[in-house]
Amino acid sequence: MPDSIDTAYPGPDLNPRKPCHAIPEGVIDCHCHVFDQFDKYSLATNRSYTPARATLEQYLAMCKTVGIARTVQVNASTFGMDNSITLDLIANLGQDKARGVCGITPDTPNAEVERLHQGGFRGVRLSTHVKGYGGFDALPALAAKIKPFGWHAQLHVSNSAELASIESDLMRCPIPIVFDHLGCARGEEGIAAPGFQALLRMLKSHNDRWVKISSWYRRTKAAPPDYANMKPLAQALVATRPDRCVWGSNWPHPVWNGAMPNDGDLLDLFCDWVPDATTRQQVLVSNPEKLYGFT
């Protein structure tokens, strides 16, 4: 959990480096946020942190440099259940370029879910790590609400051990599930950790279970830019279900006081971990096209 709502966190590296690897056309960034115009898009009172300003213009400049063509904006927990900033962003970029993941409750009216769907949202995020989204106790009711829209639930845990504790419930969940940030496994745990093994089992047993390869720099004590003990976790996920992995930048890297990653370095490191061009194309382009409904 972040230290304090008043903690000052830095913004992203605004000088991204062009990747050394050849990046395929049509790359989709499946996990990112924009924080801007706080007079228009108010921060929730019940939030875990206060973000640094990170604008759409800054994000698009990063995308242009590193080779990202499309985006999936995760409406940040700091906005609570107000999805306006992401709804407006998708309308600005167009649904051929942008999709969204929202925060809603079981009490959110169906008409509002319909409005969000028409606006380009394709999933709802739940978290036991940050305030704002609501926890997993809401999953059964939310599953019933969003299933008619073909949406998924995106799960953000505090640690991978949580996945082992709720594995049986998740196995029965009747909607697609996307696991954030490599299931929030830590490099020091290794692939044998019970939570990571639960994640692998769920990916193997269901065709509608997905995982984001993202935010690995905050899941390890290993030094940048290689974050060496995260490599086996990422490669195990890709080897298990190359057709159900997607990638995300986690720009602007909120709630992070460590060495700020360069987004070009992050994309290069992913390419180092996934050297096969066909598999890279799957994870960076064709898998998220399928998951988020890009055409």
C-alpha positions in Angstrom: 0.0 0.0 0.0 1.4 3.5 -0.8 2.9 5.3 2.2 0.5 8.3 2.4 -2.0 10.3 0.4 0.3 13.3 0.8 3.5 11.6 -0.3 5.1 13.4 -3.2 5.9 11.1 -6.1 7.9 12.0 -9.1 6.6 12.1 -12.6 7.8 10.0 -15.5 11.1 10.3 -17.4 10.2 12.8 -20.1 13.1 11.8 -22.3 12.3 8.3 -23.5 14.9 6.5 -25.6 14.1 5.0 -28.9 14.3 1.2 -28.5 17.2 -0.7 -30.0 15.0 -3.6 -31.1 12.7 -3.5 -34.1 9.3 -2.9 -32.7 6.3 -4.3 -34.7 3.7 -2.0 -36.1 0.5 -1.5 -34.2 1.9 -2.0 -30.6 -0.8 -1.7 -27.9 0.1 -0.4 -24.5 -2.3 -2.3 -22.2 -1.6 -0.5 -19.0 -1.1 3.2 -18.5 -2.8 6.2 -16.9 -3.1 10.0 -17.4 -3.3 12.4 -14.5 -4.3 15.9 -15.6 -6.7 18.8 -15.2 -7.5 18.1 -11.5 -9.8 21.1 -11.5 -11.9 19.3 -14.1 -11.2 15.7 -13.1 -11.3 15.7 -9.3 -9.3 13.3 -7.3 -11.3 11.0 -5.0 -11.2 11.8 -1.3 -10.8 8.1 -0.5 -7.6 7.4 -2.4 -4.2 5.8 -1.6 -2.0 8.4 -3.2 -1.8 11.8 -4.9 -0.2 11.5 -8.4 2.1 13.8 -10.1 0.6 15.5 -13.2 1.2 13.4 -16.3 -0.6 14.7 -19.4 -1.9 13.0 -22.5 0.5 15.1 -24.6 3.4 13.8 -22.6 2.1 10.2 -22.9 1.7 10.5 -26.7 5.2 12.0 -27.1 6.5 8.9 -25.3 4.5 6.6 -27.5 5.8 8.2 -30.7 9.4 7.8 -29.6 9.2 4.2 -28.4 6.8 2.9 -31.1 3.4 2.5 -29.4 0.4 2.9 -31.7 -2.6 2.3 -29.5 -3.4 2.5 -25.8 -5.6 0.9 -23.1 -6.0 3.5 -20.4 -6.7 2.2 -17.0 -8.9 4.7 -15.2 -6.7 5.3 -12.1 -7.8 4.5 -8.6 -7.2 8.1 -7.6 -10.4 9.1 -9.5 -12.5 6.5 -7.7 -15.6 5.6 -9.7 -15.5 8.7 -11.8 -14.3 7.5 -15.3 -14.6 10.9 -17.0 -10.9 11.5 -17.7 -10.6 8.2 -19.5 -14.0 8.5 -21.3 -12.9 11.9 -22.6 -9.4 10.6 -23.6 -10.9 7.8 -25.7 -13.3 10.2 -27.4 -10.3 12.4 -28.1 -8.1 9.7 -29.6 -10.9 7.6 -31.2 -11.7 4.0 -30.5 -9.4 2.8 -33.2 -6.6 4.1 -31.0 -7.8 3.8 -27.5 -9.8 1.6 -25.1 -10.4 1.8 -21.3 -10.7 -0.1 -18.1 -13.0 1.5 -15.5 -13.9 1.6 -11.9 -17.5 0.7 -11.1 -19.5 -0.9 -8.2 -22.2 -3.5 -8.2 -24.7 -0.6 -7.7 -23.6 1.2 -10.9 -26.7 1.5 -13.1 -26.7 -0.7 -16.2 -27.3 2.4 -18.2 -24.0 3.8 -17.0 -22.2 0.5 -17.9 -23.8 0.8 -21.4 -22.6 4.4 -21.7 -19.1 3.3 -20.8 -19.2 0.4 -23.2 -20.3 2.7 -26.0 -17.4 5.0 -25.0 -14.8 2.3 -25.4 -14.4 0.6 -22.0 -13.9 -3.1 -22.0 -13.2 -4.1 -18.4 -13.4 -3.2 -14.7 -10.5 -3.1 -12.3 -10.6 -4.4 -8.7 -7.8 -4.1 -6.3 -6.7 -5.2 -2.8 -3.6 -2.9 -3.1 -5.0 0.6 -3.6 -8.2 2.3 -2.5 -10.7 3.5 -5.1 -11.8 0.4 -7.0 -13.2 -1.9 -4.4 -12.0 -5.4 -3.4 -12.6 -8.9 -4.8 -15.7 -9.4 -2.6 -17.5 -7.4 -5.3 -16.4 -9.8 -8.1 -19.5 -12.1 -8.2 -21.9 -9.2 -8.4 -19.8 -7.3 -10.9 -19.4 -10.4 -13.1 -23.1 -10.7 -13.4 -23.3 -7.0 -14.3 -20.6 -6.9 -17.0 -21.0 -10.4 -18.5 -23.7 -9.2 -21.0 -21.2 -6.6 -22.3 -18.4 -9.2 -22.8 -16.1 -7.3 -20.4 -13.4 -8.7 -18.2 -12.4 -8.2 -14.6 -8.8 -6.9 -14.1 -7.4 -8.0 -10.7 -4.7 -6.1 -8.9 -3.4 -7.9 -5.8 -1.0 -6.8 -3.1 1.1 -9.9 -3.5 0.9 -13.1 -5.5 0.0 -15.2 -2.5 -3.5 -13.8 -2.7 -4.0 -15.6 -6.0 -3.4 -18.9 -4.3 -5.9 -18.1 -1.6 -8.7 -17.3 -4.0 -7.7 -19.7 -6.8 -10.8 -21.9 -6.4 -13.1 -18.9 -6.6 -11.3 -17.5 -9.7 -11.5 -20.9 -11.4 -15.3 -20.7 -11.2 -15.6 -17.1 -12.2 -17.8 -16.9 -15.4 -16.2 -14.0 -17.1 -12.7 -13.3 -18.5 -10.0 -12.3 -16.0 -6.9 -10.2 -16.6 -4.1 -10.5 -13.9 -2.2 -7.2 -13.4 1.6 -7.0 -13.4 2.7 -10.6 -13.7 0.2 -11.5 -11.0 2.2 -9.1 -8.7 4.7 -11.9 -8.2 8.1 -10.8 -6.9 11.4 -11.7 -8.4 12.7 -12.9 -5.1 9.9 -15.4 -4.8 10.8 -17.2 -8.1 8.5 -19.3 -10.3 7.9 -21.9 -7.6 6.0 -19.5 -5.4 2.5 -20.8 -4.6 0.8 -17.7 -6.0 2.7 -17.7 -9.2 2.0 -21.4 -9.7 -1.7 -20.7 -9.1 -1.5 -18.1 -11.9 0.1 -20.6 -14.3 -2.6 -23.2 -13.5 -5.4 -20.7 -14.2 -3.8 -19.6 -17.5 -3.4 -23.3 -18.5 -7.0 -24.3 -17.6 -8.9 -21.4 -19.0 -8.9 -19.7 -22.4 -10.3 -16.5 -21.0 -7.5 -15.9 -18.4 -4.9 -13.3 -19.3 -1.9 -11.7 -17.7 -0.1 -8.4 -18.2 3.6 -8.3 -18.4 4.1 -4.9 -16.9 5.4 -3.0 -13.9 8.1 -5.6 -13.2 10.6 -2.9 -12.0 8.6 -2.5 -8.8 8.3 -6.2 -8.1 12.0 -6.8 -7.4 15.0 -5.7 -5.5 17.2 -6.5 -8.5 19.1 -3.6 -10.0 17.9 -1.7 -13.1 17.9 -1.8 -16.0 17.9 -5.6 -16.2 15.8 -6.5 -13.1 17.4 -9.9 -13.6 15.2 -12.1 -11.3 12.0 -10.9 -13.1 13.1 -12.5 -16.4 12.2 -16.1 -15.3 8.7 -15.0 -14.3 8.0 -13.2 -17.6 9.4 -16.1 -19.7 7.4 -18.7 -17.7 4.2 -16.8 -18.4 5.0 -16.4 -22.1 6.0 -20.1 -22.4 2.8 -21.2 -20.7 0.3 -19.0 -22.7 1.9 -16.9 -25.4 -1.6 -16.4 -26.7 -2.8 -14.9 -23.4 -0.1 -12.5 -22.5 -0.2 -8.7 -23.1 2.3 -6.0 -22.4 1.9 -2.6 -20.6 4.2 0.3 -20.0 2.6 1.3 -16.7 3.3 4.9 -17.7 3.6 7.3 -15.8 4.9 4.8 -13.2 2.8 6.2 -10.3 3.6 5.7 -6.6 7.2 5.0 -7.4 10.2 6.5 -5.6 12.8 4.2 -7.0 15.0 4.7 -10.1 12.5 6.0 -12.7 12.5 3.6 -15.6 13.0 4.8 -19.2 10.1 3.6 -21.3 12.4 2.8 -24.2 14.5 0.6 -21.9 11.4 -1.2 -20.7 10.3 -2.1 -24.2 13.8 -3.2 -25.1 14.0 -5.4 -22.0 10.7 -7.1 -22.9 12.2 -7.8 -26.4 15.3 -9.3 -24.7 13.1 -11.6 -22.7 10.9 -12.5 -25.7 13.4 -12.9 -28.6 11.1 -14.7 -31.0 9.5 -12.2 -33.4 6.3 -14.1 -33.8 5.7 -14.3 -30.1 6.5 -10.6 -29.7 3.9 -9.8 -32.3 1.4 -11.9 -30.4 2.0 -10.2 -27.0 2.4 -6.6 -28.3 -0.2 -6.6 -31.0 -2.6 -9.5 -31.8 -3.4 -10.6 -28.3 -4.5 -7.2 -27.0 -6.4 -6.7 -30.3 -8.5 -9.7 -29.3 -8.8 -8.9 -25.6 -9.8 -5.2 -26.0 -11.7 -5.5 -29.3 -9.4 -3.4 -31.5 -9.9 -3.8 -35.2 
